[in-house]
Amino acid sequence: MFEAAELNRKVSKAEFDALAPSLRVEMVQLQQELRRADFPVIVLFAGVDGAGKSESVNLLNEWMDPRWLVNRAYGHPSDEERERPEFWRYWRDLPAQGHFGLFLSAWYSQPLLDHVHGRIGRAKLDARLQRIVQFERTLADDGAVILKFWMHLNKKAQKKRLEKLEKDPDRHWKITDRDWKHYKLYDKFIGTAERMIMQTSSGRFPWKIVEGSDSRYRAVTVLTTIRDRVREELDRRAAEAKAAANHRPRRRRTDKADAAAEARAVASDSILDSLDLTQAVSRDAYSTQVKKLRARLHAAFRQAQAKDVSSVLVFEGWDAAGKGGAIRRVATALDARAVSVIPVAAPTDEELAHHYLWRFWRHISRAGRFTIYDRSWYGRVLVERVEELASPDAWRRAYREINEFEAELTGHGTNLVKFWLHIDKNEQEQRFLARKATPWKAWKLTDEDWRNRDKWNAYEVAVNEMVERTSTAAAPWTLVEANDKRHARLKVIRTVCESLEKRLKDA
């Protein structure tokens, strides 16, 4: 695989000096065009120590405007990073639309090193590489352009390069004992790299192997590869936009026909209709049970803190179904210093410039804490689907993306609990009217709540499909009969207790 990168190819100084001015102008112009585009460019640099990874990043920063470059280099995970799923630190650092992200020693580095040093075998290496493929596919499906460079030197050239850098008074600090240890493991390092590249190179985000022995050849290869790929994407999108502008859209079905089709779909087989909404708890029984359950939850929470077990709670449901009240009953049974309640509204401009999961990854808490989402990433397959804020392709692939996201959480040991609070349409209307009549609750009722109510059937279809396609063994949905608030709150607290206690037994 690496033979083509061991041919000792060179670019003379005269050739580089003749090429550099126009190439530099092209890169600057490309960056300015990208600023107006709706996708980011992610550039990863991996490879042999001393092959020019950091020099390539430095050159891009020198030739381009650093205001629209995100530079990230990763070492051993910090305590803060280890306490979260592996990809958290990469999601946090992803560039926004219109920006370049330059990543050194990123998501490929640790699996490669773990295998080289014997910490994991081939099966675990392959599993981690598969998760990387899923991660990159999620980003690419959302429009990101991903370029991956493997900077290569043969063993003889690497030794020569390391010795030269070690003698350089300005750059000797770059060479450490770690680099020489890696050199001694060169053959195993390269064998693992070949396996990694073969499993993670695809048509949309292939690896580019770059010979690193000649700095000018290396620079020209990296720069022109980035230029050509980003130019290709910009031109492709411009052509698609032009074609779309000239295309006359098909006439949509009438709202009446849409509503009828949705009603038939709901009537045919509804998970929500199977719930017994008559379940209720008396005030006295509730008062007794809730005290016991909150004490039980607090005890489990303290054990979870001691064992560094985190919890993520997701609350979805109809408007006025009681999500806020249930969340308060859970949160006040815990320690406020270790609980974050994330109310999710329409995304900000910053959030819209990133993948839709970005804003949720950012809030994943450290070990032993609770993160509670009042609405969540499921907005992609609910409100964004029904209100046509996301394309059909986008919300359909979101089922897979959400399952993979939640697998990252549960695979890290996080206790993930998901609730859908269900009420019937009559109960919702009564609660709306009660809010309207209560001065300190009237602010909760908006015109949007009434508009959403008009699309009840469409939302019920979306909820049924959401539950069917995202209820997994590790992250099942709990459907809560919420016509009676006391019954709903007890069921929520009891479910959190049972889930956390089960997770603690496995910790």
Residue, then its C-alpha position, 0 to 999 in steps of 0.5 A: m500500500f505504501e510503495a507509491a509513497e516511497l519513490n523519493r519524489k521531489v519538487s525543486k525550489a524553482e518549481f515550487d517558487a513558480l507555483a506558489p504565488s498562484l496556488r496561494v491566491e487560489m487557496v485564499q479565494l477558495q476559503q472566501e468562497l467556502r465562507r458563503a457555503d453551507f458545509p464545513v471542510i474537515v482535514l485530518f493529518a495522521g502518519v509517521d512521526g517526522a513526516g510533516k503533519s504539523e508542518s502541513v498545518n502550519l503552512l495552511n495557517e500561513w497561507m490562509d486566513p486563520r479566522w476561518l480555520v479551526n486548529r486542533a491537536y490531541g494528546h492523551p485524554s484529560d480527566e474531563e475527556r475520559e469521563r465522557p464518551e470517546f468522540w465527545r472531544y471531537w464533536r465539541d471541536l467540529p468546525a462550523q459551516g464555511h470553516f476549515g477544521l485542521f485536526l492532528s492526532a485525532w480519532y485515528s490516533q488512539p486506536l492505532l497506538d492502542h493496537v501497536h502497544g498491545r492494549i487491544g487486539r484486532a477485534k477491538l481495533d476493528a470495532r473501534l474503526q467501525r465506529i469511526v466509519q459511522f462517525e465520519r458517515t454521519l458528518a458526511d451525510d450532513g454535508a461535511v467534506i472530509l479529507k484524510f492525509w497519511m503522511h508517510l516515510n519509510k523506516k530509513a527516511q524516518k530515522k534520518r528525519l528524526e536525527k535531523l530534527e534532533k540536531d536542529p536548534d530551533r526544532h529539536w524540542k519536537i523529538t521526544d523519547r516517544d518518537w524513538k519508541h514509535y520508531k522501534l515499532y515501525d513495522k507493527f505501526i505500518g502494518t496497523a496503519e495499512r489495516m486502518i486505512m483499508q477499513t476506513s477509506s471510502g469514496r466519500f472520505p478516502w485516505k490520501i497517502v503523501e510521501g513526506s521526505d521532500s517538504r515542497y512535494r509534500a506541500v504541493t500535494v496537500l494543497t492541491t488535493i484540498r483545493d481540488r476536492v473543495r472546488e469540486e464540492l463547491d461546483r457540484r453544489a452550485a450546479e445542483a442549486k441552479a438545477a433546483a431553481n429551474h425545476r418546477p416542483r410537483r404540486r403538493r397534495t392538499d392539507k385535507a388529503d394529507a390529514a386523511a392519509e395521516a389519520r389512516a396511518v394512525a388508525s392502522d396500528s398505533i403504539l400510543d393507542s395501546l396505553d391506558l390513560t385512565q390510570a390514576v393515583s390518589r393524592d394521599a397515595y401519591s404523597t406517600q409514594v413520592k417521598k419513598l421514591r425520591a429517597r430511593l433515587h437520591a440513594a442511587f444517585r449517591q452510589a452513582q457518584a461514588k462509582d462515576v456512573s453518569s445518567v442522561l434523561v430524555f423527556e419528550g411528549w405532547d405540549a402540556a403533557g407534564k415534562g417540566g413537572a416530572i423533570r422538577r420532581v426528579a431534579t430536586a431529589l438529586d444534588a443541584r451541583a451535579v444536575s444540568v437541565i437542558p431546555v431545548a428550543a429552536p437552534t441558534d445561528e451557531e447551532l444551525a451552522h453545525h451538525y444537529l447533534w453537535r449541540f447535544w454532544r456539547h452538554i454531555s456531563r462528566a462522570g457521576r452527574f445527571t444531564i436532563y434534556d427537556r426535548s432533545w435530538y428527537g426533534r429531528v424526527l418529530v418537529e423537523r419532520v412534521e414542520e418540514l424543517a428537515s428534508p425527508d432524507a435528513w430525518r430518515r437517516a436520523y434514526r440510524e444517527i440517533n441510534e449510533f449516538e445513543a450507542e456511544l453513550t451507553g457503550h461508555g457506561t452512561n445510564l440513558v433513560k428516554f420518556w415519552l409523556h402521552i396524553d389524549k387530545n381532550e386532556q391537552e385542550q383542558r390543560f391549555l385552557a387552564r394555563k390560559a386562565t392562570p396568570w403565572k402559567a399563561w406565558k407557557l401557552t403560545d400560538e405555536d402550541w395551538r398550531n402543533r395541536d392542529k397537526w396532532n395526527a401527523y405528530e402521532v405518526a412520527v412518534n410511533e415511527m420514532v419509538e419503533r425505530t429508536s427503542t433499542a435494548a440499551a436505550p428503550w423508550t418508556l411510554v408514560e400514561a400522563n393524563d394523570k400527573r401524579h401517576a406520570r411523575l411516580k412512573v418517571i421517578r420509579t423508572v429512573c430508580e430502576s434503570l440506575e440501580k440496574r446500571l450500578k449492579d453492572a458497574 
